[in-house]
Amino acid sequence: MAWVIHKSAAIMHVGEAGLEYVDEYDEVRFINFEACGENAAAFFDTPSARSCVARQVIQIDAAGQIAHTLEFFTRPLTVFTCESDRQQQALKFRIEQMGWRIR
């Protein structure tokens, strides 16, 4: 499985249809939440999978560093790393305010 990783600071706007962010080439990109919901079925076999656009992941490396990420169900996966749990929760809250879910 491939990933495209960005800092959460690259996110410009979160709306009902998706989010806009700036990629590593300074190009504005868009993640379509409806498409993410369709792709979520490959990850979760539940009737509510279509409303799920990303999963929340917290990883701890061997040095004890904590990485807070949101992995969006795009192809390839688009991953945003957050600087803190608080930043991750704020992004999750904004997306859920738009009517979408994060697992």
C-alpha positions in Angstrom: 0.0 0.0 0.0 1.4 3.4 -0.9 1.1 6.6 1.1 1.5 10.3 0.3 2.4 12.1 3.5 1.9 15.8 4.3 2.0 18.0 7.3 -1.4 19.0 8.6 -0.3 22.7 8.3 -0.7 22.1 4.5 -4.5 22.0 4.9 -6.1 25.1 3.6 -9.8 24.4 4.0 -12.2 21.8 5.2 -15.7 21.8 3.7 -18.7 19.6 3.3 -17.4 18.1 0.0 -13.7 17.6 1.1 -10.5 19.4 2.0 -8.0 21.5 0.1 -4.3 21.3 0.8 -1.0 22.4 -0.7 1.2 19.5 -1.8 5.0 19.3 -1.8 5.1 21.0 -5.2 3.0 23.9 -4.0 0.0 22.7 -6.0 -3.4 23.0 -4.5 -5.0 19.5 -4.2 -8.5 18.4 -3.2 -9.6 15.3 -1.3 -13.1 14.3 -2.1 -14.8 13.0 1.0 -17.5 11.1 -1.0 -14.7 9.2 -2.9 -13.0 8.4 0.4 -16.3 7.0 1.7 -16.5 4.7 -1.3 -12.9 3.6 -0.8 -13.5 2.9 2.9 -15.4 -0.3 2.1 -12.0 -1.9 1.4 -11.0 -1.2 5.0 -14.3 -1.7 6.9 -17.1 -4.1 6.1 -19.9 -2.2 7.8 -23.0 -0.4 6.4 -21.7 2.9 7.8 -18.3 2.7 6.0 -19.4 5.1 3.3 -19.6 8.0 5.9 -16.0 7.2 7.0 -13.3 9.3 5.2 -10.2 8.6 7.2 -8.7 6.7 10.1 -6.9 8.2 13.1 -3.5 6.6 13.8 -1.2 7.2 16.7 2.2 5.5 16.4 5.1 5.4 18.8 8.6 4.7 17.4 11.5 3.0 19.1 12.8 6.3 20.5 9.4 7.0 22.1 8.4 9.7 19.6 4.6 9.9 19.1 3.2 10.5 15.6 -0.4 11.6 15.3 -1.8 11.0 11.8 -5.0 11.0 9.8 -5.0 8.6 6.9 -7.5 9.5 4.2 -9.0 6.7 2.1 -7.7 8.1 -1.2 -5.7 6.0 -3.7 -2.9 6.1 -2.8 -3.7 6.9 0.9 -3.1 10.6 1.8 -1.7 11.0 5.3 -1.5 14.1 7.3 0.8 14.2 10.3 -0.2 16.5 13.1 2.2 18.1 15.6 0.1 17.1 18.6 -3.0 15.2 19.8 -4.8 18.5 20.1 -4.1 19.4 16.5 -5.3 16.0 15.4 -8.5 16.2 17.4 -9.2 19.7 16.1 -8.9 18.5 12.5 -11.0 15.5 13.2 -13.7 17.7 14.8 -13.8 20.0 11.8 -14.3 17.0 9.5 -17.0 15.5 11.7 -18.8 18.9 11.8 -19.2 18.5 8.0 -21.1 15.2 8.6 -18.2 12.7 7.9 -16.6 10.2 10.2 -13.1 9.3 11.2 -12.3 5.9 12.7 
